[in-house]
């Protein structure tokens, strides 16, 4: 009987169907015994005897896979695979799959929610009232904003679709692939990152953490932006240099930021001291419907693998890029 370790939590709650599917397929499973985000060290201690892994965002490194001599498949619950040493997995005949389509709508909705919160300063108004201060701020209108979207893939395209329904002054989009059908549908303008940095009132990031994206936004890029720019990152930690963002925001530059993803999670850094920086604990895909769909898809991939069937969402060759160890 195959043995599978489930590291992402919660899992099977509130929708228990994925666990029932594993039981019906006669696959033995263990859910994260730590009941918290698992670390690389934790994983090394418990992974040895498992044949499969249903994974979250924890680091799955060469060191982990060296211990996991029985490991044959990693099914990632989510879209990002930057936490997995894909090249080493490939060299050791470990299949990797993910759930690329499920998170898009939920992350896009959260992104739009962040835009509204930053525009009307609802997050800071809440903090001030709880401190006993009745202080109104003058917000801005969505329809008057120039919005820049960096990355027009599965999530970015959903954000573009929602923005086009709401309406804004101008929509600038940067992506290495120019999807002309998407542009014709929603009437945006292709732009460089530099143009978006200097002209946009709101900038939202939706790119994978490739080598080019790591550290894309540092001090110089932040200072090139409008003083009252609003920045949103629901993609991956590491795209924006967190220390530089803190220093620039502390100086008074940048009107507000909403950050859902961090270089190290759980996050305990200095951005917590900036009230106008809205921070959330990587909740982009944490809607009930999205979570259930991702867990189901990852579970189905595990079952397909152990039933010797073709995977539906294996990580493609383009994902196998050089990774820092």
C-alpha positions in Angstrom: 0.0 0.0 0.0 1.5 3.4 -1.0 2.2 5.8 1.8 1.6 9.6 1.3 2.6 12.5 3.5 0.3 15.5 3.5 2.3 18.6 4.6 -0.1 21.4 3.7 -2.6 22.4 6.4 -5.5 22.5 6.7 -6.3 19.6 4.5 -9.6 17.9 4.1 -11.3 20.6 6.1 -14.0 21.7 5.5 -14.2 19.4 2.5 -13.2 15.8 3.5 -13.6 14.2 0.1 -9.9 14.2 -0.8 -9.2 12.0 2.3 -12.0 9.7 1.3 -10.6 9.4 -2.2 -7.2 8.3 -0.8 -8.8 5.7 1.4 -10.9 4.4 -1.4 -7.7 4.1 -3.5 -6.1 2.2 -0.7 -3.4 4.8 -0.2 -2.3 5.3 3.4 -1.8 8.9 4.4 -0.4 11.0 7.3 -1.4 14.6 7.7 1.2 17.1 8.9 1.8 16.0 12.6 3.2 19.5 13.5 -0.1 21.3 12.7 1.8 24.3 11.5 3.8 25.2 8.4 6.4 22.5 8.2 10.1 23.4 7.9 12.8 21.7 5.8 14.2 20.3 9.0 10.9 18.9 10.0 10.4 17.3 6.6 13.8 15.7 6.7 12.9 14.1 10.0 9.7 12.4 8.8 9.8 12.0 5.0 12.0 8.8 4.8 9.3 6.1 4.4 6.8 7.9 2.2 6.2 7.2 -1.4 4.3 10.3 -2.2 4.0 13.9 -0.9 1.0 16.3 -1.1 2.9 19.5 -0.5 2.4 23.1 0.4 5.0 25.9 0.2 7.6 24.3 2.4 11.1 23.9 1.0 11.6 20.5 -0.8 15.3 20.5 -1.4 18.0 18.1 -2.4 18.6 17.3 1.3 14.9 16.4 1.7 14.9 14.2 -1.4 18.1 12.5 -0.5 16.4 11.3 2.7 13.2 10.4 0.9 14.6 7.3 -0.9 11.0 6.0 -1.6 9.6 9.2 -2.8 8.2 9.0 -6.4 5.8 11.9 -6.7 5.3 15.4 -5.3 1.8 16.8 -5.8 1.9 20.5 -5.1 -1.3 22.1 -3.7 -1.1 25.4 -5.5 0.6 26.9 -8.6 4.1 27.9 -7.5 6.9 25.4 -7.6 9.8 27.6 -6.6 10.0 25.8 -3.3 10.8 22.5 -5.0 14.3 21.7 -6.4 12.8 20.6 -9.7 16.0 19.7 -11.4 17.1 17.4 -8.6 13.6 15.8 -8.6 13.9 15.2 -12.3 17.4 13.7 -12.0 16.0 11.3 -9.3 12.9 10.3 -11.3 10.5 12.1 -8.9 7.5 13.3 -10.7 6.1 16.8 -9.8 2.6 18.0 -10.4 0.7 21.1 -9.4 -2.7 22.7 -9.6 -2.1 25.6 -12.0 -5.7 26.7 -12.8 -7.5 26.4 -9.4 -6.0 29.4 -7.5 -6.5 32.1 -10.2 -10.0 33.4 -9.4 -9.4 33.5 -5.7 -6.1 35.3 -5.9 -7.5 37.7 -8.5 -10.4 38.6 -6.2 -8.1 39.2 -3.2 -5.9 41.4 -5.4 -8.9 43.6 -6.4 -9.9 43.7 -2.7 -6.4 44.9 -1.8 -6.8 47.7 -4.5 -10.0 48.9 -2.9 -8.6 48.8 0.6 -5.5 50.7 -0.3 -7.4 53.3 -2.3 -9.8 54.0 0.6 -7.3 53.3 3.4 -9.7 50.9 5.1 -6.9 49.0 6.7 -5.4 52.1 8.4 -8.8 53.4 9.3 -9.5 50.2 11.2 -6.2 50.5 13.1 -6.8 54.1 14.0 -10.3 53.4 15.3 -9.0 50.6 17.5 -6.5 53.1 18.9 -9.3 55.5 19.8 -8.7 57.9 16.9 -11.7 59.1 14.7 -9.7 60.2 11.7 -11.0 60.2 8.1 -8.7 59.9 5.1 -9.5 61.2 1.6 -9.4 58.2 -0.7 -9.1 57.9 -4.5 -11.4 56.5 -7.1 -10.7 53.3 -9.0 -12.0 54.8 -12.2 -9.3 57.5 -12.2 -6.4 55.2 -11.7 -3.7 54.1 -14.1 -3.1 50.5 -13.1 -0.1 48.4 -14.0 -0.2 44.7 -14.1 3.2 42.8 -14.3 2.5 39.3 -15.4 -0.5 38.3 -17.5 -0.6 34.5 -16.9 -3.3 32.5 -15.2 -3.7 34.9 -12.3 -2.8 38.2 -14.0 -5.3 37.6 -16.8 -8.0 37.1 -14.2 -7.1 40.4 -12.6 -7.1 42.1 -16.0 -10.6 40.7 -16.6 -11.9 42.0 -13.3 -10.4 45.4 -13.8 -11.9 45.8 -17.2 -15.3 45.1 -15.8 -14.8 47.7 -13.0 -13.2 50.3 -15.3 -10.1 52.4 -14.8 -8.4 55.4 -16.5 -5.7 53.3 -18.1 -4.5 49.7 -17.9 -0.8 48.9 -18.6 0.3 45.3 -18.8 3.8 43.8 -19.0 4.4 40.2 -19.9 7.1 38.3 -21.8 4.3 36.8 -24.0 1.9 39.2 -25.8 -1.5 37.6 -25.7 -3.2 39.7 -28.3 -6.6 38.0 -27.9 -6.5 39.1 -24.2 -5.5 42.6 -25.2 -8.3 42.9 -27.8 -10.8 41.6 -25.2 -9.9 44.0 -22.5 -8.3 47.0 -24.3 -5.1 47.4 -22.3 -1.7 48.7 -23.5 1.4 46.6 -23.5 4.2 48.3 -21.6 7.6 47.8 -20.1 8.2 47.3 -16.4 10.0 50.6 -16.4 7.0 52.4 -17.9 4.7 50.8 -15.3 7.0 51.7 -12.5 7.0 55.4 -13.4 3.5 55.9 -14.7 1.1 53.7 -12.7 -0.9 54.7 -9.7 -1.4 51.0 -8.7 1.1 48.2 -9.5 0.2 44.6 -9.0 2.7 41.7 -9.5 1.6 38.3 -10.9 4.8 36.6 -12.0 6.4 33.3 -11.0 9.6 33.4 -8.9 12.1 32.8 -11.7 15.7 34.0 -11.7 14.6 37.2 -13.5 11.8 37.9 -11.1 13.9 37.4 -7.9 14.6 40.9 -6.6 12.8 42.6 -9.5 11.9 45.5 -7.3 14.6 47.0 -5.1 15.3 50.5 -3.8 15.9 52.1 -7.2 12.7 50.7 -8.7 10.7 51.8 -5.7 12.0 55.3 -5.8 11.3 55.6 -9.5 7.6 55.1 -8.7 5.1 57.9 -7.9 5.3 59.0 -4.3 1.7 57.9 -3.7 1.9 54.7 -5.7 0.0 51.6 -4.3 1.9 48.3 -4.6 0.4 44.8 -4.4 2.2 41.5 -4.3 0.0 38.3 -4.3 2.5 36.4 -6.4 5.6 35.2 -4.6 7.9 36.5 -1.9 11.2 37.6 -3.1 9.9 39.6 -6.1 10.0 42.8 -4.0 13.0 43.3 -1.7 11.3 43.6 1.7 14.1 45.5 3.5 14.2 48.1 0.7 10.4 48.4 0.7 10.5 49.0 4.5 13.2 51.7 4.1 11.5 53.5 1.2 8.0 53.4 2.9 9.6 54.6 6.2 11.0 57.6 4.3 7.4 58.6 3.3 7.6 57.4 -0.3 4.9 55.0 -1.6 1.3 55.6 -0.6 0.6 52.1 0.5 1.3 48.4 -0.1 -0.5 45.1 0.3 1.8 42.1 0.7 0.4 38.5 0.9 3.6 36.6 0.2 7.1 36.8 1.8 10.6 35.6 1.3 10.4 33.8 4.6 7.1 32.6 5.9 5.8 33.0 8.5 6.9 36.6 8.2 8.1 38.5 11.2 9.9 41.4 9.6 10.1 45.2 9.8 7.1 45.9 7.5 4.9 45.1 10.4 5.9 48.5 11.8 4.4 50.3 8.7 0.7 50.9 9.3 0.0 51.7 5.6 1.5 48.4 4.6 -1.4 45.8 4.6 0.0 42.4 5.5 -1.7 39.0 5.1 -0.4 35.5 5.8 -0.3 34.0 2.2 -4.1 33.8 1.9 -4.4 34.3 -1.9 -5.9 30.9 -2.6 -7.5 30.5 0.8 -11.2 30.6 -0.2 -13.2 27.6 0.6 -14.0 26.8 -3.0 -10.4 27.3 -4.2 -8.9 25.3 -1.4 -11.3 22.4 -2.0 -10.5 22.4 -5.7 -6.7 22.5 -5.2 -6.8 19.6 -2.7 -9.0 17.6 -5.0 -6.7 18.1 -8.0 -3.6 17.3 -6.1 -5.2 14.2 -4.6 -6.4 13.0 -8.0 -2.8 13.3 -9.3 -1.5 11.2 -6.5 -4.1 8.5 -7.2 -3.4 8.6 -11.0 0.3 8.1 -10.4 -0.2 5.1 -8.1 -2.7 3.6 -10.6 -0.1 4.0 -13.3 -2.1 6.6 -15.2 -0.9 9.8 -17.0 -0.8 12.9 -14.8 -3.0 15.8 -15.9 -0.9 18.6 -14.6 2.8 17.6 -14.5 5.3 20.5 -14.2 6.4 21.3 -17.7 10.0 21.4 -19.0 9.9 25.2 -19.0 9.7 25.1 -15.2 12.9 23.2 -14.8 15.2 26.3 -14.5 18.5 26.6 -12.6 17.7 27.1 -8.9 19.7 28.5 -6.0 20.5 26.0 -3.3 
